[in-house]
Amino acid sequence: MEKYSEETLNNWRKPASESEEQKISNAISMIKEAVKLHDSLNGSDIEFIVQGSYGNNTNVKLESDIDICAMFKSTFFTEYRDGASDMDYGFHDGAHSFLDYRSYVIEAMYKKFGNENITVGNKSIKIKSNTYRVQADVVPAFQYRNYRNDKNNDIHNFVEGIKFITSNGESIVNYPKIHIKNGVSKNAATSRKYKRTIRLFKKIRNIMIEEGLPIPNSINSFLIEGLLWNTPNTVFSSITTWNELLQNNLIHQYNNTDSDVKCKNWGEVSEYFYLFHSSRKWSRADVNNFLLQMWNYLGYSK
């Protein structure tokens, strides 16, 4: 017998409430103001990109912490086609190093929110929540200009991403704007079922964890978005109930993660990186096991 009614699932597929939305908006505004007021960043070209579940409109009720990237554009990182270099584009070293910029953003967060509310992590600056704002992760990053497909040394012909260096020295490149754009397109192509299904998966995973099921920490929101991104749009079509939608997605994902060969070409939502590779926190086997756990937890019997 199905564990959850259609009424329950229909409620879970909805985004954050109006009160949560206001607390999210408050946090974003405070972060922007703090960075812009820093003496060393006054007048700099900085774009704020809301990433993660909120930025992708896949956040669930009562899980409304936010990820916001403070992308510095006055200085940027680059990637070129083979044989090209900064010289071909007339670029020279920027006025700020990334480590300088990161330190400025950290200082700005301490000044705005107080030392007791800030934790500096390896990748982000974590800000505690209160009655006025939600918890937030701030990622300082430089704009990343990918010129690999440019053959004419055109400074405007790049794919935009972000790049940052963690406190332990690891360089990380992401393409959050493309991720967001692709998610919007798939959501439209599936009559808005793509993002609603993501919310259902996330909500059910959270409840499974609360009830003590052994779900690996690696089964996170980013991974769930990626799994559903790789589910064909046809799997979402002609579905009349939320339980059927969950079942169809679980069947497709489980059957296609039972071997490395079947899912080796699955990509992230941005399609710039593979979803499964050796440096990932999650493994294909962990994902396949989680999908079976979720199937059994929901009481499905096919």
C-alpha positions as CSV (number, residue, x, y, z in Angstrom):
1,M,0.0,0.0,0.0
2,E,1.3,3.5,-0.8
3,K,2.7,5.2,2.2
4,Y,1.6,8.7,1.5
5,S,-1.7,10.0,0.1
6,E,-2.0,12.2,-2.9
7,E,-3.1,15.1,-0.7
8,T,0.1,14.8,1.4
9,L,2.3,14.6,-1.7
10,N,0.6,17.5,-3.4
11,N,1.3,19.6,-0.3
12,W,5.0,18.6,-0.3
13,R,5.6,19.4,-3.9
14,K,5.1,23.1,-3.2
15,P,7.9,25.6,-2.5
16,A,8.6,27.7,0.6
17,S,5.8,29.6,2.3
18,E,5.4,33.4,2.1
19,S,6.9,33.8,5.6
20,E,9.9,31.7,4.7
21,E,10.3,33.6,1.4
22,Q,10.5,36.9,3.4
23,K,13.2,35.5,5.6
24,I,15.1,34.3,2.5
25,S,14.8,37.8,0.9
26,N,16.0,39.4,4.1
27,A,19.2,37.3,4.2
28,I,20.0,38.0,0.6
29,S,19.6,41.7,1.0
30,M,21.8,41.8,4.1
31,I,24.6,39.8,2.4
32,K,24.5,42.1,-0.7
33,E,24.7,45.2,1.4
34,A,27.5,43.9,3.6
35,V,29.8,43.1,0.6
36,K,29.1,46.3,-1.2
37,L,29.9,48.4,1.9
38,H,33.4,46.9,2.4
39,D,36.0,49.6,1.8
40,S,38.1,47.5,-0.5
41,L,35.2,46.5,-2.6
42,N,33.4,49.8,-3.0
43,G,32.7,50.4,-6.7
44,S,33.8,46.9,-7.7
45,D,31.8,44.9,-10.3
46,I,30.2,42.2,-8.2
47,E,27.2,40.0,-9.2
48,F,25.2,38.0,-6.7
49,I,24.0,34.6,-7.9
50,V,21.5,32.8,-5.7
51,Q,22.4,29.1,-6.2
52,G,21.3,25.8,-4.7
53,S,17.7,24.8,-4.0
54,Y,16.3,28.4,-3.7
55,G,18.1,29.7,-6.8
56,N,16.8,26.7,-8.7
57,N,13.3,26.9,-7.2
58,T,13.5,23.4,-5.8
59,N,13.5,24.3,-2.1
60,V,10.9,22.5,0.1
61,K,9.0,23.9,3.1
62,L,10.9,24.3,6.3
63,E,14.2,23.8,4.4
64,S,14.9,27.2,3.1
65,D,18.6,27.9,3.8
66,I,20.2,29.7,0.9
67,D,23.4,29.5,-1.1
68,I,24.6,32.8,-2.6
69,C,27.7,33.4,-4.7
70,A,29.3,36.8,-4.6
71,M,30.9,36.7,-8.0
72,F,33.7,39.3,-8.5
73,K,33.8,40.4,-12.2
74,S,36.4,43.2,-12.0
75,T,39.0,40.3,-12.0
76,F,38.3,36.9,-13.5
77,F,39.7,33.5,-14.2
78,T,40.0,32.2,-17.8
79,E,40.2,29.0,-19.8
80,Y,41.3,28.9,-23.4
81,R,41.5,26.7,-26.4
82,D,44.8,24.8,-26.8
83,G,47.6,27.3,-27.8
84,A,45.8,30.5,-26.7
85,S,46.7,32.6,-23.7
86,D,46.0,35.9,-21.9
87,M,48.3,37.6,-24.5
88,D,45.9,36.7,-27.4
89,Y,43.1,38.5,-25.6
90,G,45.0,41.4,-24.2
91,F,44.3,40.5,-20.6
92,H,46.6,41.3,-17.7
93,D,46.7,40.5,-14.0
94,G,43.8,42.0,-12.0
95,A,44.1,44.4,-9.0
96,H,42.9,41.8,-6.5
97,S,44.0,38.2,-5.9
98,F,41.3,35.7,-5.1
99,L,42.6,35.2,-1.6
100,D,42.4,39.0,-1.0
101,Y,38.8,39.0,-2.3
102,R,37.8,36.1,-0.1
103,S,39.3,37.8,2.9
104,Y,37.3,41.0,2.2
105,V,34.1,39.0,1.9
106,I,34.8,37.3,5.2
107,E,35.5,40.6,6.9
108,A,32.3,42.0,5.5
109,M,30.2,39.1,6.9
110,Y,31.8,39.4,10.4
111,K,31.1,43.2,10.4
112,K,27.5,42.8,9.3
113,F,26.4,39.7,11.2
114,G,28.8,39.6,14.2
115,N,31.5,37.0,15.0
116,E,29.1,34.8,16.9
117,N,26.9,34.3,13.8
118,I,29.7,33.4,11.3
119,T,31.6,30.2,10.7
120,V,34.2,30.2,7.9
121,G,34.3,26.8,6.2
122,N,36.4,25.3,3.5
123,K,34.2,26.6,0.6
124,S,31.7,29.0,2.1
125,I,31.0,31.5,4.9
126,K,28.1,30.2,7.0
127,I,25.7,32.7,8.5
128,K,23.4,31.5,11.3
129,S,19.6,32.0,11.0
130,N,17.4,34.0,13.4
131,T,13.8,35.1,13.5
132,Y,14.5,37.7,10.7
133,R,16.6,35.7,8.2
134,V,17.3,32.1,7.1
135,Q,20.7,30.3,7.4
136,A,22.9,31.3,4.5
137,D,26.1,30.0,2.8
138,V,28.1,32.7,1.0
139,V,30.6,31.6,-1.6
140,P,33.2,34.2,-2.7
141,A,34.1,33.5,-6.3
142,F,35.7,35.1,-9.4
143,Q,33.9,35.1,-12.7
144,Y,35.1,32.3,-14.9
145,R,35.4,32.9,-18.6
146,N,35.5,29.7,-20.7
147,Y,36.9,30.6,-24.1
148,R,37.5,27.1,-25.3
149,N,35.1,27.3,-28.2
150,D,36.3,30.8,-29.3
151,K,38.6,30.7,-32.3
152,N,38.8,34.5,-33.0
153,N,40.2,36.0,-29.8
154,D,36.8,37.6,-29.1
155,I,36.8,38.8,-25.5
156,H,33.0,38.6,-25.4
157,N,32.7,35.1,-26.7
158,F,32.9,33.0,-23.5
159,V,30.7,30.7,-21.5
160,E,30.3,32.2,-18.0
161,G,30.9,30.3,-14.9
162,I,32.4,30.8,-11.4
163,K,35.7,29.7,-10.0
164,F,36.9,29.8,-6.4
165,I,39.7,28.3,-4.4
166,T,38.9,26.5,-1.1
167,S,40.8,27.2,2.1
168,N,42.7,23.9,1.5
169,G,43.8,25.0,-1.9
170,E,41.4,23.2,-4.2
171,S,40.1,25.0,-7.3
172,I,36.4,24.5,-8.1
173,V,34.6,25.5,-11.3
174,N,30.8,25.6,-11.6
175,Y,28.3,27.0,-14.1
176,P,25.4,28.1,-11.9
177,K,23.6,30.3,-14.4
178,I,23.6,27.5,-17.0
179,H,22.3,25.1,-14.3
180,I,19.4,27.4,-13.5
181,K,18.6,28.0,-17.2
182,N,18.6,24.3,-18.0
183,G,16.4,23.6,-15.0
184,V,13.9,26.2,-16.1
185,S,13.8,24.7,-19.7
186,K,13.2,21.1,-18.4
187,N,10.6,22.3,-16.0
188,A,8.7,24.0,-18.9
189,A,9.1,20.9,-21.1
190,T,7.6,18.6,-18.4
191,S,4.6,20.9,-17.5
192,R,6.4,21.9,-14.3
193,K,6.6,18.3,-13.0
194,Y,10.4,18.3,-13.0
195,K,10.9,20.7,-10.1
196,R,7.9,19.5,-8.3
197,T,9.3,15.9,-8.4
198,I,12.6,17.2,-7.1
199,R,10.8,18.7,-4.1
200,L,9.1,15.4,-3.4
201,F,12.3,13.4,-3.6
202,K,14.0,15.9,-1.2
203,K,11.1,15.9,1.3
204,I,10.9,12.1,1.4
205,R,14.7,11.8,1.7
206,N,14.6,14.3,4.7
207,I,11.8,12.2,6.4
208,M,13.7,9.0,5.8
209,I,16.7,10.5,7.5
210,E,14.6,11.8,10.4
211,E,13.2,8.3,10.9
212,G,16.7,6.9,11.2
213,L,17.1,5.2,7.9
214,P,20.8,4.9,6.9
215,I,20.9,7.4,4.1
216,P,24.4,8.6,3.2
217,N,25.1,12.3,3.5
218,S,26.2,12.3,-0.1
219,I,22.6,11.9,-1.2
220,N,22.2,15.6,-1.3
221,S,20.0,18.1,-3.1
222,F,22.4,18.7,-6.0
223,L,22.6,15.0,-6.7
224,I,18.8,14.6,-6.6
225,E,18.4,17.4,-9.1
226,G,21.0,15.7,-11.3
227,L,19.3,12.3,-11.2
228,L,16.0,13.8,-12.2
229,W,17.7,15.9,-14.9
230,N,18.8,12.7,-16.5
231,T,15.3,11.2,-16.5
232,P,13.7,11.6,-19.9
233,N,10.9,14.1,-20.2
234,T,8.7,11.3,-21.4
235,V,8.8,9.7,-18.0
236,F,7.1,12.8,-16.6
237,S,4.4,12.9,-19.2
238,S,0.9,11.3,-19.1
239,I,1.0,11.0,-15.3
240,T,-2.1,11.7,-13.4
241,T,-1.0,11.1,-9.8
242,W,2.0,12.1,-7.7
243,N,2.6,8.5,-6.6
244,E,2.7,7.4,-10.2
245,L,5.2,10.2,-10.9
246,L,7.5,9.0,-8.1
247,Q,7.2,5.4,-9.2
248,N,8.0,6.1,-12.8
249,N,11.1,8.2,-11.9
250,L,12.3,5.6,-9.3
251,I,12.0,2.8,-11.8
252,H,13.9,4.7,-14.5
253,Q,16.7,5.8,-12.2
254,Y,17.1,2.5,-10.5
255,N,17.2,0.5,-13.7
256,N,19.8,2.9,-15.2
257,T,22.1,3.1,-12.1
258,D,22.5,-0.7,-11.6
259,S,25.7,-0.6,-13.7
260,D,28.4,2.0,-14.5
261,V,27.9,1.6,-18.2
262,K,24.2,2.7,-18.2
263,C,24.8,6.0,-16.5
264,K,28.4,6.8,-17.3
265,N,27.4,9.6,-19.7
266,W,24.9,11.2,-17.3
267,G,25.7,14.9,-16.8
268,E,25.1,17.5,-14.1
269,V,22.2,19.9,-14.9
270,S,24.7,22.3,-16.4
271,E,26.0,19.5,-18.7
272,Y,29.5,20.7,-18.2
273,F,30.6,17.8,-15.9
274,Y,29.6,14.1,-15.5
275,L,27.3,13.3,-12.6
276,F,29.3,10.2,-11.8
277,H,33.1,10.2,-11.6
278,S,35.8,9.1,-9.2
279,S,36.1,12.4,-7.3
280,R,32.4,12.6,-6.4
281,K,31.2,12.4,-2.8
282,W,28.5,9.9,-4.0
283,S,28.9,6.6,-5.8
284,R,26.7,5.0,-8.4
285,A,26.2,2.0,-6.0
286,D,25.1,4.4,-3.1
287,V,22.6,6.0,-5.5
288,N,21.2,2.7,-6.7
289,N,20.8,1.5,-3.1
290,F,19.1,4.8,-2.0
291,L,16.6,4.5,-4.8
292,L,15.7,1.0,-3.7
293,Q,15.4,2.2,-0.1
294,M,13.1,5.0,-1.2
295,W,10.9,2.6,-3.3
296,N,10.5,0.2,-0.3
297,Y,9.9,3.1,2.1
298,L,7.1,4.4,0.0
299,G,5.4,1.0,0.0
300,Y,5.5,0.5,-3.8
301,S,5.2,-3.1,-5.0
302,K,5.8,-3.3,-8.8
